[in-house]
Amino acid sequence: MEVGEKLLIVVAYDISITTENGTKRLSKVAKICLKYGQRVQNSVYECNIDTLNYKKLRNELIDTIDCSYDSVRFYNLGKNYENKIIHFGSKTINNVDSPLIL
Amino acid sequence: MEVGEKLLIVVAYDISITTENGTKRLSKVAKICLKYGQRVQNSVYECNIDTLNYKKLRNELIDTIDCSYDSVRFYNLGKNYENKIIHFGSKTINNVDSPLIL
């Protein structure tokens, strides 16, 4: 990997909004992810970023979630990712701040 | 890729349960994913399967979702995936069939 070379990082999270400050954490986590990438599903983002920003993204999210209740997963698809992603269905996404019945 | 060699496929879905039969689709999609892999977040599964089963999984899900409202994304992490996945936080997952306030 050359310095500054970009990777495709998929971020998926489950934030427990039934716990104290859960809705606040959900909103903050979504805003952090939007700084680094695009939202592709309600709680899934795709971030085309270099290793430095990947580290920053991880640190900001770890500082925000409550590890006892929330979960964040990162999937690194590397540089050549186009043929590693398949999507079927709608691309419409609900508003990030409204609690979601799923 | 040798025949039968296994890949790590991440499946992430958003099923719109506010539409007709949405809850039924949600439950069916979850059951299909459980046939092929393990649930790691409310609507994210990791499936360690060969290309033949990857195709079957895609076809079963496409036959189940309503493409106007639902979304399914597949991420192929390939054979050597261990260092491509990072997880922070809780591993507890809610019951797949009960509507989820997220």
Backbone of each chain as ProteinMPNN parsed JSONL, in Angstrom:
{"seq_chain_A": "MEVGEKLLIVVAYDISITTENGTKRLSKVAKICLKYGQRVQNSVYECNIDTLNYKKLRNELIDTIDCSYDSVRFYNLGKNYENKIIHFGSKTINNVDSPLIL", "coords_chain_A": {"N_chain_A": [[0.839, -1.195, 0.0], [0.665, 2.113, -0.994], [1.48, 5.285, 0.581], [-1.355, 7.218, 1.383], [-2.875, 5.967, -0.457], [-6.112, 4.851, -1.512], [-8.671, 2.981, 0.215], [-11.557, 0.781, 0.225], [-13.727, 0.99, 2.734], [-16.158, -0.631, 4.587], [-18.604, 0.27, 6.855], [-20.554, -0.948, 9.439], [-23.143, -0.603, 11.759], [-24.767, -1.186, 14.937], [-26.687, 0.505, 17.037], [-27.809, 0.804, 20.282], [-30.754, 2.142, 20.913], [-32.445, 1.996, 22.996], [-31.185, 2.299, 25.318], [-29.704, 4.573, 27.769], [-29.025, 7.804, 26.433], [-28.874, 6.682, 23.926], [-30.124, 7.416, 21.456], [-28.833, 9.82, 20.965], [-26.206, 8.884, 20.644], [-26.554, 7.395, 18.332], [-27.192, 9.327, 16.404], [-24.816, 10.817, 16.431], [-22.891, 8.933, 15.656], [-23.758, 8.408, 13.063], [-23.323, 10.885, 11.875], [-20.534, 11.093, 12.053], [-19.766, 8.985, 10.357], [-20.751, 9.96, 7.937], [-18.992, 12.012, 7.475], [-16.819, 10.69, 6.462], [-17.67, 9.032, 4.45], [-20.22, 7.528, 2.271], [-23.722, 6.971, 2.858], [-25.228, 3.861, 2.52], [-27.086, 2.058, 3.333], [-29.527, 1.893, 5.995], [-27.924, 1.56, 8.367], [-25.39, 1.267, 7.334], [-22.364, 2.156, 5.823], [-20.236, 3.283, 3.154], [-16.899, 3.908, 2.789], [-14.449, 5.584, 1.061], [-11.352, 5.77, 1.637], [-8.028, 6.735, 2.89], [-5.404, 4.98, 4.766], [-4.727, 6.48, 6.999], [-7.008, 8.116, 7.449], [-8.789, 6.072, 7.868], [-7.977, 5.123, 10.308], [-8.499, 7.37, 11.909], [-11.321, 7.486, 11.635], [-12.074, 5.058, 12.885], [-11.175, 5.597, 15.527], [-12.74, 7.833, 16.242], [-15.3, 6.717, 16.2], [-15.08, 4.702, 18.115], [-14.718, 6.213, 20.368], [-17.233, 7.209, 20.63], [-19.297, 5.256, 20.751], [-21.147, 3.064, 23.024], [-19.628, 0.51, 24.358], [-20.75, -1.59, 25.757], [-23.288, -1.942, 24.842], [-23.562, -1.194, 22.153], [-22.589, -1.912, 18.695], [-19.945, -1.955, 16.345], [-18.807, -2.661, 13.134], [-16.108, -3.089, 10.921], [-15.271, -3.474, 7.534], [-12.729, -4.246, 5.384], [-12.316, -3.721, 2.094], [-10.242, -3.215, 0.452], [-8.185, -1.852, -2.313], [-9.063, -2.448, -4.96], [-12.138, -2.711, -5.458], [-14.511, -2.735, -6.864], [-15.693, -5.019, -8.141], [-16.377, -6.468, -5.979], [-18.643, -5.872, -4.707], [-22.113, -6.244, -4.598], [-25.365, -5.129, -5.315], [-28.839, -5.234, -4.67], [-32.142, -3.984, -5.226], [-33.884, -1.261, -3.563], [-32.565, 2.088, -3.284], [-33.268, 3.961, -1.553], [-33.022, 5.73, 1.535], [-33.817, 5.941, 4.984], [-34.345, 8.864, 7.082], [-31.568, 9.763, 9.004], [-31.746, 10.621, 11.664], [-34.172, 10.018, 12.73], [-35.731, 7.714, 14.896], [-35.785, 4.304, 13.985], [-38.091, 1.946, 12.851], [-37.448, -1.318, 12.469]], "CA_chain_A": [[0.0, 0.0, 0.0], [1.4, 3.382, -0.972], [0.883, 6.275, 1.496], [-2.418, 8.013, 0.766], [-3.694, 5.148, -1.368], [-7.43, 4.715, -0.9], [-9.29, 1.672, 0.423], [-13.006, 0.856, 0.431], [-14.071, 0.491, 4.067], [-17.596, -0.7, 4.876], [-18.884, 0.399, 8.291], [-21.927, -1.34, 9.799], [-23.282, -0.438, 13.219], [-26.034, -1.363, 15.663], [-26.642, 1.357, 18.226], [-28.987, 0.466, 21.077], [-31.372, 3.408, 21.334], [-33.3, 1.792, 24.19], [-30.362, 2.607, 26.506], [-29.557, 6.007, 28.01], [-28.268, 8.534, 25.403], [-28.725, 5.86, 22.712], [-30.498, 8.18, 20.243], [-27.755, 10.804, 20.757], [-25.054, 8.182, 20.088], [-26.907, 6.994, 16.957], [-27.084, 10.5, 15.549], [-23.406, 11.211, 16.354], [-22.202, 7.906, 14.864], [-24.131, 8.621, 11.655], [-22.638, 12.11, 11.39], [-19.107, 10.778, 11.878], [-19.617, 8.162, 9.143], [-21.011, 10.823, 6.769], [-17.772, 12.8, 7.24], [-15.794, 9.869, 5.786], [-18.158, 8.229, 3.34], [-21.627, 7.695, 1.912], [-24.627, 6.017, 3.485], [-25.811, 2.981, 1.508], [-28.263, 1.477, 3.98], [-29.815, 2.629, 7.233], [-26.763, 1.644, 9.273], [-24.207, 0.787, 6.605], [-21.708, 3.229, 5.059], [-19.056, 2.902, 2.377], [-15.941, 5.021, 2.906], [-13.285, 5.405, 0.193], [-10.417, 6.586, 2.427], [-6.69, 6.148, 3.061], [-5.251, 4.283, 6.061], [-4.739, 7.497, 8.066], [-8.401, 8.47, 7.756], [-9.458, 4.876, 8.399], [-7.659, 5.085, 11.737], [-9.262, 8.462, 12.552], [-12.728, 7.064, 11.655], [-12.224, 4.05, 13.947], [-11.016, 6.222, 16.845], [-13.9, 8.692, 16.545], [-16.464, 5.87, 16.489], [-14.863, 3.999, 19.391], [-14.93, 7.21, 21.438], [-18.65, 7.621, 20.653], [-20.247, 4.174, 21.085], [-21.077, 2.436, 24.352], [-19.214, -0.857, 23.987], [-21.558, -2.635, 26.412], [-24.594, -2.102, 24.172], [-23.506, -0.913, 20.71], [-21.639, -2.729, 17.931], [-19.49, -1.383, 15.071], [-17.95, -3.597, 12.375], [-15.427, -2.494, 9.768], [-14.837, -4.468, 6.543], [-11.782, -3.59, 4.473], [-12.381, -4.372, 0.781], [-9.009, -2.917, -0.279], [-8.188, -0.842, -3.387], [-9.853, -2.861, -6.147], [-13.32, -3.257, -4.791], [-15.74, -2.617, -7.666], [-16.399, -6.291, -8.411], [-16.591, -7.181, -4.713], [-19.896, -5.358, -4.14], [-23.313, -6.436, -5.424], [-26.54, -4.539, -4.641], [-30.152, -5.42, -5.289], [-33.252, -3.328, -4.56], [-34.031, 0.183, -3.462], [-31.424, 2.833, -2.713], [-33.779, 5.012, -0.666], [-32.588, 5.545, 2.931], [-34.597, 6.792, 5.893], [-33.629, 9.958, 7.753], [-30.659, 9.149, 9.998], [-31.966, 10.997, 13.065], [-35.447, 9.535, 13.277], [-35.662, 6.292, 15.296], [-36.239, 3.524, 12.825], [-38.748, 0.66, 13.154], [-36.872, -2.205, 11.422]], "C_chain_A": [[0.882, 1.256, 0.0], [0.714, 4.351, -0.017], [-0.193, 7.049, 0.727], [-3.291, 7.212, -0.181], [-5.036, 4.855, -0.706], [-7.928, 3.265, -0.856], [-10.803, 1.86, 0.475], [-13.299, 0.185, 1.773], [-15.589, 0.53, 4.231], [-17.752, -0.633, 6.399], [-20.343, 0.007, 8.521], [-22.055, -1.207, 11.307], [-24.708, -0.774, 13.686], [-25.899, -0.529, 16.921], [-27.928, 1.138, 19.017], [-29.658, 1.741, 21.581], [-32.341, 3.214, 22.506], [-32.487, 2.057, 25.46], [-30.194, 4.127, 26.609], [-28.631, 6.644, 26.952], [-28.099, 7.761, 24.101], [-29.03, 6.645, 21.447], [-29.414, 9.21, 19.917], [-26.534, 10.112, 20.126], [-25.316, 7.824, 18.625], [-26.692, 8.174, 16.001], [-25.618, 10.892, 15.357], [-22.609, 10.227, 15.484], [-22.492, 8.122, 13.374], [-23.4, 9.834, 11.097], [-21.149, 11.86, 11.166], [-18.924, 10.002, 10.574], [-19.814, 9.014, 7.881], [-19.808, 11.719, 6.458], [-16.782, 12.028, 6.359], [-16.344, 9.126, 4.578], [-19.616, 8.47, 3.031], [-22.47, 6.586, 2.549], [-25.291, 5.168, 2.406], [-26.999, 2.189, 2.054], [-28.447, 2.189, 5.313], [-28.612, 2.699, 8.162], [-25.524, 1.023, 8.634], [-23.673, 1.928, 5.725], [-20.529, 2.654, 4.285], [-18.126, 4.107, 2.322], [-14.716, 4.723, 2.051], [-12.172, 6.304, 0.735], [-9.044, 5.928, 2.529], [-6.54, 5.618, 4.494], [-5.267, 5.268, 7.234], [-6.175, 7.847, 8.464], [-9.182, 7.27, 8.288], [-9.211, 4.808, 9.918], [-8.469, 6.16, 12.497], [-10.731, 8.046, 12.702], [-12.95, 6.063, 12.788], [-12.164, 4.714, 15.331], [-12.227, 7.069, 17.22], [-15.113, 7.842, 16.918], [-16.298, 5.153, 17.835], [-15.077, 4.954, 20.569], [-16.409, 7.551, 21.621], [-19.566, 6.499, 21.154], [-20.112, 3.761, 22.552], [-20.839, 0.949, 24.107], [-20.029, -1.95, 24.672], [-22.825, -2.929, 25.607], [-24.516, -1.996, 22.649], [-22.461, -1.811, 20.043], [-21.255, -1.97, 16.663], [-18.561, -2.401, 14.415], [-17.387, -2.851, 11.174], [-14.989, -3.634, 8.847], [-13.958, -3.765, 5.516], [-11.769, -4.332, 3.138], [-11.163, -4.036, -0.079], [-9.201, -1.89, -1.387], [-9.149, -1.209, -4.509], [-11.145, -3.532, -5.676], [-14.567, -3.338, -5.679], [-16.443, -3.967, -7.834], [-16.623, -7.103, -7.133], [-17.924, -6.795, -4.067], [-21.039, -5.623, -5.108], [-24.493, -5.858, -4.626], [-27.805, -4.86, -5.42], [-31.156, -4.574, -4.515], [-33.138, -1.824, -4.509], [-32.783, 0.834, -2.885], [-31.93, 3.933, -1.785], [-33.422, 4.7, 0.772], [-33.401, 6.484, 3.797], [-33.725, 7.864, 6.504], [-32.834, 9.393, 8.924], [-31.081, 9.479, 11.424], [-33.267, 10.45, 13.61], [-35.279, 8.07, 13.659], [-36.358, 5.459, 14.235], [-36.897, 2.251, 13.314], [-38.252, -0.316, 12.099], [-37.288, -3.654, 11.687]], "O_chain_A": [[1.729, 1.436, 0.875], [-0.497, 4.262, 0.185], [0.016, 7.477, -0.408], [-4.317, 7.7, -0.655], [-5.105, 4.636, 0.503], [-7.653, 2.455, -1.741], [-11.284, 2.962, 0.735], [-13.14, -1.026, 1.926], [-16.224, 1.568, 4.044], [-17.111, -1.385, 7.133], [-21.25, 0.548, 7.889], [-21.178, -1.647, 12.05], [-25.684, -0.661, 12.944], [-25.073, -0.834, 17.782], [-29.022, 1.274, 18.469], [-29.202, 2.351, 22.548], [-32.98, 4.167, 22.95], [-33.039, 2.043, 26.56], [-30.498, 4.865, 25.672], [-27.585, 6.086, 26.622], [-27.278, 8.132, 23.261], [-28.288, 6.558, 20.469], [-29.107, 9.449, 18.749], [-25.907, 10.647, 19.212], [-24.426, 7.932, 17.782], [-26.09, 8.029, 14.937], [-25.215, 11.257, 14.253], [-21.767, 10.632, 14.682], [-21.595, 8.031, 12.535], [-22.913, 9.803, 9.967], [-20.57, 12.36, 10.201], [-18.038, 10.317, 9.779], [-19.128, 8.813, 6.879], [-19.624, 12.137, 5.315], [-16.009, 12.623, 5.608], [-15.569, 8.635, 3.757], [-20.196, 9.469, 3.457], [-22.022, 5.457, 2.75], [-25.863, 5.716, 1.464], [-27.827, 1.705, 1.282], [-27.609, 3.0, 5.708], [-28.301, 3.766, 8.692], [-24.727, 0.354, 9.292], [-24.422, 2.572, 4.991], [-19.909, 1.675, 4.7], [-18.511, 5.186, 1.87], [-14.022, 3.732, 2.279], [-12.061, 7.464, 0.338], [-8.899, 4.729, 2.291], [-7.433, 5.785, 5.325], [-5.751, 4.947, 8.32], [-6.518, 7.873, 9.646], [-10.123, 7.43, 9.064], [-10.107, 4.482, 10.696], [-9.037, 5.903, 13.559], [-11.321, 8.229, 13.766], [-13.898, 6.198, 13.562], [-12.992, 4.432, 16.197], [-12.689, 7.038, 18.361], [-15.865, 8.188, 17.83], [-17.255, 5.016, 18.597], [-15.557, 4.551, 21.629], [-16.796, 8.116, 22.644], [-20.509, 6.76, 21.901], [-19.122, 4.059, 23.22], [-21.746, 0.224, 23.697], [-20.014, -3.101, 24.237], [-23.37, -4.031, 25.679], [-25.299, -2.625, 21.937], [-21.588, -2.383, 20.695], [-22.115, -1.41, 15.983], [-17.651, -2.933, 15.051], [-18.087, -2.092, 10.504], [-14.416, -4.626, 9.297], [-14.386, -2.813, 4.862], [-11.265, -5.452, 3.059], [-11.055, -4.511, -1.21], [-10.194, -1.164, -1.429], [-9.948, -0.384, -4.952], [-11.218, -4.751, -5.521], [-15.567, -3.942, -5.289], [-17.662, -4.049, -7.684], [-17.006, -8.272, -7.188], [-18.289, -7.32, -3.015], [-20.958, -5.278, -6.287], [-24.601, -6.072, -3.419], [-27.845, -4.773, -6.647], [-31.052, -4.449, -3.294], [-32.413, -1.198, -5.283], [-32.044, 0.227, -2.11], [-31.147, 4.741, -1.286], [-33.502, 3.548, 1.197], [-33.654, 7.636, 3.441], [-32.498, 7.78, 6.45], [-33.364, 8.637, 9.737], [-30.804, 8.692, 12.329], [-33.46, 10.416, 14.825], [-34.762, 7.271, 12.877], [-37.376, 5.857, 13.669], [-36.309, 1.536, 14.126], [-38.6, -0.164, 10.928], [-36.914, -4.551, 10.932]]}, "seq_chain_B": "MEVGEKLLIVVAYDISITTENGTKRLSKVAKICLKYGQRVQNSVYECNIDTLNYKKLRNELIDTIDCSYDSVRFYNLGKNYENKIIHFGSKTINNVDSPLIL", "coords_chain_B": {"N_chain_B": [[-9.444, -19.065, -8.177], [-10.181, -22.09, -6.656], [-12.498, -24.786, -7.357], [-15.138, -24.99, -5.039], [-13.711, -23.678, -3.145], [-13.678, -21.56, -0.262], [-15.275, -18.393, 0.4], [-15.479, -15.249, 2.157], [-18.456, -13.825, 2.595], [-20.207, -10.903, 3.145], [-23.41, -10.025, 4.109], [-25.738, -7.487, 3.966], [-28.787, -6.058, 4.874], [-31.731, -4.03, 4.304], [-34.943, -4.121, 5.138], [-38.127, -3.063, 4.346], [-40.405, -2.776, 6.717], [-42.707, -1.376, 6.898], [-44.187, -1.604, 4.713], [-46.569, -3.61, 2.795], [-46.618, -7.01, 3.777], [-44.062, -6.741, 4.716], [-42.918, -7.469, 7.244], [-43.062, -10.223, 7.066], [-41.328, -10.672, 4.908], [-38.959, -9.785, 6.061], [-38.514, -11.658, 8.089], [-38.24, -13.971, 6.547], [-36.022, -13.386, 4.951], [-34.048, -13.206, 6.919], [-34.025, -15.849, 7.826], [-33.126, -17.198, 5.556], [-30.528, -16.154, 5.328], [-29.421, -17.172, 7.676], [-29.231, -19.831, 7.024], [-26.96, -19.915, 5.502], [-24.956, -18.593, 6.845], [-23.599, -16.732, 9.684], [-25.212, -14.565, 12.051], [-24.191, -11.307, 12.645], [-24.786, -8.728, 13.275], [-27.85, -6.837, 13.73], [-28.963, -6.677, 11.081], [-26.986, -7.779, 9.54], [-24.926, -10.263, 8.138], [-22.415, -12.835, 8.177], [-21.057, -14.942, 5.854], [-19.426, -17.888, 5.224], [-18.729, -19.3, 2.497], [-18.813, -21.255, -0.625], [-18.49, -20.41, -4.17], [-20.672, -21.447, -5.536], [-22.668, -21.744, -3.555], [-22.8, -19.105, -2.869], [-24.016, -18.014, -5.07], [-26.507, -19.327, -4.943], [-27.47, -18.258, -2.513], [-27.711, -15.51, -3.179], [-29.715, -15.695, -5.203], [-31.909, -16.771, -3.78], [-32.418, -14.701, -1.979], [-32.972, -12.577, -3.706], [-35.314, -13.462, -4.832], [-36.975, -13.155, -2.712], [-37.044, -10.527, -1.589], [-38.65, -7.252, -1.899], [-37.983, -5.396, -4.485], [-38.616, -2.742, -4.871], [-38.768, -1.548, -2.424], [-37.046, -2.734, -0.558], [-33.568, -3.408, 0.356], [-30.589, -5.138, -0.514], [-27.25, -5.824, 0.131], [-24.175, -7.205, -0.948], [-20.966, -8.094, 0.12], [-17.868, -9.094, -0.953], [-15.297, -10.56, 0.632], [-13.355, -12.304, -0.025], [-10.91, -15.089, 0.167], [-8.874, -14.853, 2.137], [-9.616, -13.403, 4.818], [-9.437, -12.679, 7.475], [-7.873, -10.53, 8.536], [-9.237, -8.433, 7.549], [-11.442, -7.64, 8.835], [-12.767, -5.753, 11.468], [-13.994, -5.464, 14.731], [-15.875, -3.695, 17.165], [-17.278, -3.471, 20.447], [-20.524, -4.637, 21.607], [-21.694, -8.024, 21.25], [-24.219, -8.908, 21.352], [-27.362, -9.784, 19.941], [-30.54, -8.772, 18.805], [-33.722, -10.556, 18.834], [-34.489, -12.093, 15.791], [-37.079, -12.046, 14.703], [-38.655, -10.236, 15.96], [-40.031, -7.004, 15.536], [-37.842, -4.281, 15.272], [-36.782, -1.549, 17.178], [-34.788, 0.86, 16.009]], "CA_chain_B": [[-10.324, -19.716, -7.197], [-10.454, -23.502, -6.938], [-13.907, -25.137, -7.137], [-15.425, -25.345, -3.665], [-12.961, -22.857, -2.202], [-14.642, -20.719, 0.443], [-15.117, -16.934, 0.453], [-16.253, -14.616, 3.229], [-19.443, -12.915, 2.012], [-20.985, -10.119, 4.115], [-24.727, -9.655, 3.582], [-26.406, -6.446, 4.761], [-30.089, -5.759, 4.235], [-32.754, -3.135, 4.875], [-36.247, -4.571, 4.664], [-39.094, -2.057, 4.776], [-41.55, -3.489, 7.302], [-43.921, -0.539, 6.896], [-44.945, -1.933, 3.498], [-47.347, -4.851, 2.894], [-45.818, -8.238, 3.899], [-42.676, -6.409, 5.052], [-42.428, -8.266, 8.381], [-42.88, -11.598, 6.56], [-40.096, -10.691, 4.103], [-37.832, -9.627, 6.993], [-38.304, -12.943, 8.765], [-37.773, -14.955, 5.559], [-34.652, -13.014, 4.573], [-33.161, -13.578, 8.038], [-33.89, -17.318, 7.848], [-32.265, -17.602, 4.434], [-29.129, -15.812, 5.663], [-28.973, -18.1, 8.729], [-28.898, -21.11, 6.368], [-25.652, -19.82, 4.841], [-23.906, -17.973, 7.637], [-23.95, -16.347, 11.052], [-25.672, -13.187, 12.199], [-23.238, -10.543, 13.451], [-25.527, -7.546, 13.717], [-29.274, -7.046, 13.486], [-29.26, -7.034, 9.68], [-25.706, -8.067, 8.869], [-24.527, -11.669, 8.303], [-21.16, -13.224, 7.55], [-21.254, -16.283, 5.301], [-18.185, -18.481, 4.73], [-19.335, -20.203, 1.505], [-18.159, -21.294, -1.941], [-19.163, -19.562, -5.169], [-21.972, -22.048, -5.868], [-23.621, -21.357, -2.508], [-22.97, -17.642, -2.911], [-25.022, -17.774, -6.121], [-27.815, -19.771, -4.417], [-27.876, -17.258, -1.513], [-28.188, -14.307, -3.895], [-30.98, -15.967, -5.902], [-32.995, -16.923, -2.795], [-32.737, -13.379, -1.422], [-33.601, -11.745, -4.749], [-36.698, -13.955, -4.992], [-37.73, -12.875, -1.481], [-37.213, -9.1, -1.298], [-39.416, -6.413, -2.837], [-36.919, -4.487, -4.958], [-39.025, -1.317, -4.845], [-38.693, -1.0, -1.059], [-35.991, -3.371, 0.239], [-32.208, -3.316, -0.212], [-29.636, -6.15, -0.047], [-25.879, -5.577, -0.375], [-23.24, -8.32, -0.722], [-19.553, -7.676, 0.058], [-17.05, -10.3, -1.062], [-13.98, -10.304, 1.235], [-12.406, -13.284, -0.54], [-10.505, -16.236, 0.999], [-8.069, -14.45, 3.31], [-10.409, -12.24, 5.26], [-9.333, -12.451, 8.924], [-7.386, -9.192, 8.935], [-10.03, -7.395, 6.851], [-12.628, -7.373, 9.653], [-12.515, -5.255, 12.826], [-15.272, -5.282, 15.462], [-15.826, -3.111, 18.517], [-18.56, -3.359, 21.136], [-21.321, -5.775, 22.037], [-22.022, -9.023, 20.225], [-25.592, -9.373, 21.549], [-28.218, -9.451, 18.798], [-31.949, -8.944, 19.158], [-34.447, -11.646, 18.184], [-34.658, -11.723, 14.375], [-38.466, -11.923, 14.226], [-39.422, -9.145, 16.593], [-39.717, -5.703, 14.927], [-36.72, -3.706, 16.055], [-36.727, -0.073, 17.209], [-33.319, 1.122, 15.876]], "C_chain_B": [[-10.517, -21.19, -7.589], [-11.925, -23.783, -6.65], [-14.072, -25.527, -5.66], [-14.659, -24.526, -2.653], [-13.896, -21.846, -1.549], [-14.243, -19.244, 0.455], [-15.842, -16.432, 1.699], [-17.165, -13.562, 2.574], [-20.201, -12.221, 3.158], [-22.299, -9.738, 3.44], [-25.333, -8.611, 4.521], [-27.723, -6.109, 4.085], [-30.886, -4.724, 5.027], [-34.077, -3.601, 4.295], [-37.302, -3.608, 5.217], [-40.328, -2.727, 5.369], [-42.79, -2.604, 7.405], [-44.734, -0.799, 5.619], [-45.64, -3.28, 3.69], [-46.404, -6.059, 2.893], [-44.362, -7.981, 4.289], [-42.121, -7.271, 6.176], [-42.176, -9.705, 7.957], [-41.567, -11.691, 5.766], [-38.874, -10.639, 5.022], [-37.484, -10.973, 7.628], [-37.726, -13.976, 7.79], [-36.324, -14.673, 5.155], [-33.671, -13.446, 5.667], [-32.953, -15.089, 8.058], [-33.003, -17.807, 6.716], [-30.805, -17.339, 4.787], [-28.568, -16.77, 6.705], [-28.622, -19.471, 8.156], [-27.455, -21.105, 5.862], [-24.566, -19.234, 5.738], [-24.353, -17.608, 9.029], [-24.288, -14.859, 11.127], [-24.698, -12.432, 13.098], [-23.791, -9.208, 13.908], [-26.99, -7.746, 13.334], [-29.576, -7.396, 12.028], [-27.967, -7.195, 8.883], [-25.288, -9.499, 9.2], [-23.184, -11.884, 7.638], [-21.274, -14.682, 7.131], [-19.945, -16.78, 4.695], [-18.561, -19.596, 3.763], [-18.567, -20.205, 0.196], [-19.02, -20.53, -2.971], [-20.541, -20.116, -5.543], [-23.027, -21.633, -4.839], [-23.835, -19.849, -2.461], [-24.059, -17.302, -3.941], [-26.42, -18.148, -5.607], [-28.343, -18.729, -3.423], [-28.434, -16.017, -2.195], [-29.554, -14.557, -4.52], [-32.144, -16.08, -4.922], [-33.412, -15.558, -2.244], [-33.438, -12.504, -2.458], [-35.053, -12.167, -4.965], [-37.578, -13.546, -3.813], [-38.006, -11.385, -1.291], [-38.149, -8.444, -2.311], [-38.455, -5.297, -3.263], [-37.325, -3.017, -4.955], [-38.758, -0.71, -3.462], [-37.477, -1.497, -0.283], [-34.638, -3.224, -0.454], [-31.361, -4.445, 0.356], [-28.284, -5.845, -0.692], [-25.018, -6.771, 0.012], [-21.817, -7.776, -0.861], [-18.691, -8.928, 0.081], [-15.648, -9.992, -0.527], [-12.946, -11.339, 0.817], [-12.038, -14.365, 0.469], [-9.817, -15.778, 2.292], [-8.659, -13.186, 3.922], [-10.153, -11.836, 6.711], [-8.885, -11.028, 9.263], [-8.126, -8.057, 8.224], [-11.254, -6.98, 7.679], [-12.189, -6.886, 11.032], [-13.877, -5.04, 13.485], [-15.016, -4.645, 16.828], [-17.219, -3.188, 19.109], [-19.218, -4.692, 21.378], [-21.564, -6.731, 20.88], [-23.459, -9.517, 20.405], [-26.461, -8.89, 20.408], [-29.653, -9.7, 19.223], [-32.56, -10.102, 18.394], [-34.81, -11.228, 16.762], [-36.114, -11.442, 14.042], [-39.181, -10.746, 14.853], [-39.025, -7.83, 15.925], [-38.761, -4.948, 15.846], [-36.819, -2.189, 16.022], [-35.249, 0.287, 17.117], [-33.106, 2.623, 15.631]], "O_chain_B": [[-10.955, -21.498, -8.697], [-12.537, -23.119, -5.814], [-13.271, -26.279, -5.106], [-14.897, -24.637, -1.45], [-14.805, -21.33, -2.199], [-13.064, -18.893, 0.512], [-16.716, -17.116, 2.232], [-16.692, -12.545, 2.067], [-20.763, -12.885, 4.03], [-22.303, -9.194, 2.336], [-25.428, -8.833, 5.728], [-27.774, -5.899, 2.873], [-30.729, -4.573, 6.239], [-34.305, -3.487, 3.091], [-37.356, -3.371, 6.424], [-41.199, -3.193, 4.633], [-43.813, -3.031, 7.94], [-45.836, -0.274, 5.464], [-45.338, -4.007, 4.635], [-45.481, -6.114, 2.08], [-43.525, -8.88, 4.208], [-40.992, -7.754, 6.09], [-41.221, -10.339, 8.406], [-40.8, -12.641, 5.918], [-37.888, -11.343, 4.804], [-36.32, -11.367, 7.693], [-36.843, -14.755, 8.149], [-35.508, -15.587, 5.032], [-32.602, -13.982, 5.378], [-31.838, -15.56, 8.279], [-32.213, -18.732, 6.902], [-29.946, -18.194, 4.572], [-27.397, -17.144, 6.647], [-27.808, -20.194, 8.731], [-26.806, -22.149, 5.799], [-23.381, -19.359, 5.431], [-25.369, -18.11, 9.512], [-23.748, -14.029, 10.395], [-24.412, -12.881, 14.208], [-23.276, -8.626, 14.862], [-27.327, -8.732, 12.677], [-30.358, -8.309, 11.762], [-27.874, -6.803, 7.719], [-25.288, -9.91, 10.36], [-22.844, -11.213, 6.663], [-21.553, -15.552, 7.956], [-19.415, -16.171, 3.766], [-18.697, -20.744, 4.186], [-17.778, -19.301, -0.078], [-20.122, -20.075, -2.667], [-21.464, -19.355, -5.831], [-24.131, -21.225, -5.197], [-24.899, -19.371, -2.068], [-24.9, -16.431, -3.717], [-27.385, -17.408, -5.799], [-29.515, -18.357, -3.476], [-29.504, -15.53, -1.831], [-30.457, -13.731, -4.387], [-33.231, -15.563, -5.179], [-34.599, -15.288, -2.063], [-34.379, -11.779, -2.135], [-35.914, -11.334, -5.246], [-38.804, -13.589, -3.915], [-39.102, -11.018, -0.87], [-38.409, -8.967, -3.394], [-38.162, -4.381, -2.494], [-36.465, -2.139, -5.027], [-38.547, 0.497, -3.341], [-36.934, -0.774, 0.553], [-34.552, -2.959, -1.653], [-31.395, -4.698, 1.561], [-28.19, -5.636, -1.901], [-25.103, -7.286, 1.127], [-21.498, -7.086, -1.829], [-18.768, -9.727, 1.014], [-14.894, -9.249, -1.156], [-11.793, -11.274, 1.244], [-12.719, -14.556, 1.477], [-10.134, -16.249, 3.384], [-8.264, -12.067, 3.596], [-10.598, -10.772, 7.141], [-9.44, -10.393, 10.16], [-7.721, -6.895, 8.277], [-12.006, -6.088, 7.286], [-11.355, -7.512, 11.687], [-14.796, -4.501, 12.869], [-14.078, -5.003, 17.541], [-18.216, -3.003, 18.411], [-18.572, -5.74, 21.361], [-21.632, -6.338, 19.716], [-23.888, -10.435, 19.705], [-26.336, -7.753, 19.952], [-29.96, -10.682, 19.899], [-31.984, -10.579, 17.415], [-35.365, -10.15, 16.545], [-36.366, -10.639, 13.143], [-40.205, -10.299, 14.339], [-37.838, -7.553, 15.757], [-38.893, -4.997, 17.069], [-36.928, -1.602, 14.946], [-34.511, 0.04, 18.071], [-31.968, 3.07, 15.49]]}, "name": "protein", "num_of_chains": 2, "seq": "MEVGEKLLIVVAYDISITTENGTKRLSKVAKICLKYGQRVQNSVYECNIDTLNYKKLRNELIDTIDCSYDSVRFYNLGKNYENKIIHFGSKTINNVDSPLILMEVGEKLLIVVAYDISITTENGTKRLSKVAKICLKYGQRVQNSVYECNIDTLNYKKLRNELIDTIDCSYDSVRFYNLGKNYENKIIHFGSKTINNVDSPLIL"}
